[in-house]
Amino acid sequence: MCRSIKVLRERDVAATDEEIAAAALQYVRKISGYRVPSRANETAFNDAVDEVTIASKRLLTTLRYGARA
């Protein structure tokens, strides 16, 4: 799923806000089936992109490198 989303977790280079937002947009496009949502769905689509962006930033800032399960 979402092969066009690049891996943002790198040890030496932090992902930029733009990279995280672009990945969130690709994810929401994939799961919603919309490249561009209809006007009726635009708010829900944009809200989802914002929420996925926030969750992704939180995840990337809290992951520890070298940690094993």
C-alpha positions in Angstrom: 0.0 0.0 0.0 1.1 3.6 -0.7 4.4 2.7 -2.4 4.8 6.4 -3.4 5.2 7.4 0.3 8.9 7.5 1.1 10.3 6.3 4.4 10.7 9.4 6.6 12.5 7.7 9.6 16.2 8.2 9.1 18.9 8.1 11.8 20.8 11.3 10.8 18.3 13.4 9.0 15.0 14.5 10.4 12.0 14.6 8.1 10.8 18.1 7.1 7.3 19.3 7.9 6.7 19.4 4.1 7.8 15.7 3.7 5.5 14.6 6.5 2.6 16.6 5.1 3.2 15.1 1.6 3.2 11.6 3.0 0.0 12.3 5.0 -1.7 13.6 1.8 -0.7 10.5 -0.1 -2.0 8.3 2.6 -5.4 10.0 2.8 -5.6 10.0 -1.0 -5.0 6.2 -1.0 -7.5 5.3 1.7 -10.2 7.7 0.6 -9.9 6.9 -3.1 -9.8 10.6 -3.9 -7.0 12.4 -5.6 -9.0 15.6 -5.2 -12.1 15.3 -3.0 -15.5 16.7 -4.1 -16.5 20.0 -2.5 -18.8 18.1 -0.2 -15.9 16.0 1.1 -13.2 18.6 1.0 -13.4 19.6 4.7 -13.3 15.9 5.9 -10.4 15.2 3.5 -8.3 18.2 4.6 -9.1 17.5 8.3 -7.9 13.9 7.8 -4.6 15.1 6.2 -4.0 17.4 9.1 -4.7 14.7 11.7 -2.4 12.2 9.9 0.3 14.9 9.7 0.1 15.5 13.4 0.1 11.8 14.3 3.0 11.2 12.0 5.1 14.1 13.5 4.4 12.7 17.0 5.4 9.2 15.9 8.6 10.3 14.2 9.7 12.4 17.2 9.1 9.7 19.8 10.6 6.7 18.0 13.9 5.5 19.4 16.6 4.2 17.1 18.1 0.8 17.8 15.2 -0.3 20.0 14.1 -3.9 19.7 10.6 -5.2 20.5 
